[in-house]
Amino acid sequence: MGVMFDYFCANTDEAAAAAIDLPGGPGGPLPPRPMPVPEILERYGREGLNQLLKPKLRLSDEGFHVVSCKGFDPTVDLVEIEALLSGVPCDEPRARPQAGHVLAQREEGEQLVVTISEELRDTLAMAADQ
């Protein structure tokens, strides 16, 4: 078991916060696998299974661009990703007031919608264009 995360784009903080109440979250239910895992392994091997399970950008039924993944924590791992993409070490003190701001919360913190920094947003947008 692991924690599932939906990383998604919203036009406003209000739209992002409202996504917490959508059935299945902003990404909705995950698309079904084309066949059971043992059959995938038998037919395509471990590499085929890895490709199938690899997080992919998709458009949800609610209109959000979403990447769903397991165990990729926004408060720890995204800081490191930002450091790698921007070239600014993650241990360098910087003011990032918009990063990690909780927009919505349910189930005593079991479900959260948090922001990322504007710098990371812009860096990811530029990386996606290349």
Summary of the structure (lengths in Angstrom):
residues: 130
radius of gyration: 16.5
end to end distance: 34.2
largest distance: 50.1
contacts: 294
relative contact order: 0.17
helix: 39%
strand: 18%
